[in-house]
């Protein structure tokens, strides 16, 4: 082992309490905003120069 620890992470998509939208990032270099209720994409797709590694909430 290289000295790093591994932990299991539940990657199941779940709506946040009271949330109306979810933002997704992908290896295809896009960020999309989707409606939690029906899963449909809202607004336009945002494209980036590299794959999207993570998203943060404020």
MODELLER restraints for C-alpha pairs under 7 A, 6 or more apart:
rsr = mdl.restraints
at = mdl.atoms
rsr.add(forms.Gaussian(group=physical.xy_distance, feature=features.Distance(at['CA:15:A'], at['CA:36:A']), mean=6.32, stdev=0.5))
rsr.add(forms.Gaussian(group=physical.xy_distance, feature=features.Distance(at['CA:20:A'], at['CA:35:A']), mean=6.06, stdev=0.5))
rsr.add(forms.Gaussian(group=physical.xy_distance, feature=features.Distance(at['CA:20:A'], at['CA:36:A']), mean=5.44, stdev=0.5))
rsr.add(forms.Gaussian(group=physical.xy_distance, feature=features.Distance(at['CA:21:A'], at['CA:33:A']), mean=6.62, stdev=0.5))
rsr.add(forms.Gaussian(group=physical.xy_distance, feature=features.Distance(at['CA:21:A'], at['CA:34:A']), mean=5.48, stdev=0.5))
rsr.add(forms.Gaussian(group=physical.xy_distance, feature=features.Distance(at['CA:21:A'], at['CA:35:A']), mean=4.63, stdev=0.5))
rsr.add(forms.Gaussian(group=physical.xy_distance, feature=features.Distance(at['CA:21:A'], at['CA:36:A']), mean=5.08, stdev=0.5))
rsr.add(forms.Gaussian(group=physical.xy_distance, feature=features.Distance(at['CA:22:A'], at['CA:33:A']), mean=5.85, stdev=0.5))
rsr.add(forms.Gaussian(group=physical.xy_distance, feature=features.Distance(at['CA:22:A'], at['CA:34:A']), mean=5.32, stdev=0.5))
rsr.add(forms.Gaussian(group=physical.xy_distance, feature=features.Distance(at['CA:22:A'], at['CA:35:A']), mean=6.49, stdev=0.5))
rsr.add(forms.Gaussian(group=physical.xy_distance, feature=features.Distance(at['CA:22:A'], at['CA:36:A']), mean=6.17, stdev=0.5))
rsr.add(forms.Gaussian(group=physical.xy_distance, feature=features.Distance(at['CA:23:A'], at['CA:31:A']), mean=6.90, stdev=0.5))
rsr.add(forms.Gaussian(group=physical.xy_distance, feature=features.Distance(at['CA:23:A'], at['CA:32:A']), mean=5.66, stdev=0.5))
rsr.add(forms.Gaussian(group=physical.xy_distance, feature=features.Distance(at['CA:23:A'], at['CA:33:A']), mean=4.56, stdev=0.5))
rsr.add(forms.Gaussian(group=physical.xy_distance, feature=features.Distance(at['CA:23:A'], at['CA:34:A']), mean=6.29, stdev=0.5))
rsr.add(forms.Gaussian(group=physical.xy_distance, feature=features.Distance(at['CA:24:A'], at['CA:31:A']), mean=5.55, stdev=0.5))
rsr.add(forms.Gaussian(group=physical.xy_distance, feature=features.Distance(at['CA:24:A'], at['CA:32:A']), mean=5.31, stdev=0.5))
rsr.add(forms.Gaussian(group=physical.xy_distance, feature=features.Distance(at['CA:24:A'], at['CA:33:A']), mean=6.55, stdev=0.5))
rsr.add(forms.Gaussian(group=physical.xy_distance, feature=features.Distance(at['CA:25:A'], at['CA:31:A']), mean=4.55, stdev=0.5))
rsr.add(forms.Gaussian(group=physical.xy_distance, feature=features.Distance(at['CA:25:A'], at['CA:32:A']), mean=6.70, stdev=0.5))
rsr.add(forms.Gaussian(group=physical.xy_distance, feature=features.Distance(at['CA:25:A'], at['CA:52:A']), mean=5.23, stdev=0.5))
rsr.add(forms.Gaussian(group=physical.xy_distance, feature=features.Distance(at['CA:25:A'], at['CA:54:A']), mean=6.75, stdev=0.5))
rsr.add(forms.Gaussian(group=physical.xy_distance, feature=features.Distance(at['CA:26:A'], at['CA:51:A']), mean=6.17, stdev=0.5))
rsr.add(forms.Gaussian(group=physical.xy_distance, feature=features.Distance(at['CA:26:A'], at['CA:52:A']), mean=5.36, stdev=0.5))
rsr.add(forms.Gaussian(group=physical.xy_distance, feature=features.Distance(at['CA:27:A'], at['CA:51:A']), mean=4.50, stdev=0.5))
rsr.add(forms.Gaussian(group=physical.xy_distance, feature=features.Distance(at['CA:27:A'], at['CA:52:A']), mean=6.07, stdev=0.5))
rsr.add(forms.Gaussian(group=physical.xy_distance, feature=features.Distance(at['CA:28:A'], at['CA:51:A']), mean=6.03, stdev=0.5))
rsr.add(forms.Gaussian(group=physical.xy_distance, feature=features.Distance(at['CA:29:A'], at['CA:47:A']), mean=5.73, stdev=0.5))
rsr.add(forms.Gaussian(group=physical.xy_distance, feature=features.Distance(at['CA:29:A'], at['CA:48:A']), mean=5.23, stdev=0.5))
rsr.add(forms.Gaussian(group=physical.xy_distance, feature=features.Distance(at['CA:29:A'], at['CA:49:A']), mean=6.65, stdev=0.5))
rsr.add(forms.Gaussian(group=physical.xy_distance, feature=features.Distance(at['CA:29:A'], at['CA:50:A']), mean=5.45, stdev=0.5))
rsr.add(forms.Gaussian(group=physical.xy_distance, feature=features.Distance(at['CA:29:A'], at['CA:51:A']), mean=4.14, stdev=0.5))
rsr.add(forms.Gaussian(group=physical.xy_distance, feature=features.Distance(at['CA:29:A'], at['CA:52:A']), mean=5.70, stdev=0.5))
rsr.add(forms.Gaussian(group=physical.xy_distance, feature=features.Distance(at['CA:30:A'], at['CA:45:A']), mean=6.45, stdev=0.5))
rsr.add(forms.Gaussian(group=physical.xy_distance, feature=features.Distance(at['CA:30:A'], at['CA:46:A']), mean=5.49, stdev=0.5))
rsr.add(forms.Gaussian(group=physical.xy_distance, feature=features.Distance(at['CA:30:A'], at['CA:47:A']), mean=4.53, stdev=0.5))
rsr.add(forms.Gaussian(group=physical.xy_distance, feature=features.Distance(at['CA:30:A'], at['CA:48:A']), mean=6.11, stdev=0.5))
rsr.add(forms.Gaussian(group=physical.xy_distance, feature=features.Distance(at['CA:30:A'], at['CA:52:A']), mean=6.81, stdev=0.5))
rsr.add(forms.Gaussian(group=physical.xy_distance, feature=features.Distance(at['CA:31:A'], at['CA:45:A']), mean=6.04, stdev=0.5))
rsr.add(forms.Gaussian(group=physical.xy_distance, feature=features.Distance(at['CA:31:A'], at['CA:46:A']), mean=5.08, stdev=0.5))
rsr.add(forms.Gaussian(group=physical.xy_distance, feature=features.Distance(at['CA:31:A'], at['CA:47:A']), mean=6.50, stdev=0.5))
rsr.add(forms.Gaussian(group=physical.xy_distance, feature=features.Distance(at['CA:32:A'], at['CA:41:A']), mean=6.73, stdev=0.5))
rsr.add(forms.Gaussian(group=physical.xy_distance, feature=features.Distance(at['CA:32:A'], at['CA:45:A']), mean=5.21, stdev=0.5))
rsr.add(forms.Gaussian(group=physical.xy_distance, feature=features.Distance(at['CA:32:A'], at['CA:46:A']), mean=6.50, stdev=0.5))
rsr.add(forms.Gaussian(group=physical.xy_distance, feature=features.Distance(at['CA:33:A'], at['CA:41:A']), mean=5.78, stdev=0.5))
rsr.add(forms.Gaussian(group=physical.xy_distance, feature=features.Distance(at['CA:33:A'], at['CA:42:A']), mean=5.48, stdev=0.5))
rsr.add(forms.Gaussian(group=physical.xy_distance, feature=features.Distance(at['CA:33:A'], at['CA:43:A']), mean=6.95, stdev=0.5))
rsr.add(forms.Gaussian(group=physical.xy_distance, feature=features.Distance(at['CA:34:A'], at['CA:40:A']), mean=5.42, stdev=0.5))
rsr.add(forms.Gaussian(group=physical.xy_distance, feature=features.Distance(at['CA:34:A'], at['CA:41:A']), mean=4.28, stdev=0.5))
rsr.add(forms.Gaussian(group=physical.xy_distance, feature=features.Distance(at['CA:34:A'], at['CA:42:A']), mean=5.36, stdev=0.5))
rsr.add(forms.Gaussian(group=physical.xy_distance, feature=features.Distance(at['CA:35:A'], at['CA:41:A']), mean=6.44, stdev=0.5))
rsr.add(forms.Gaussian(group=physical.xy_distance, feature=features.Distance(at['CA:35:A'], at['CA:42:A']), mean=6.67, stdev=0.5))
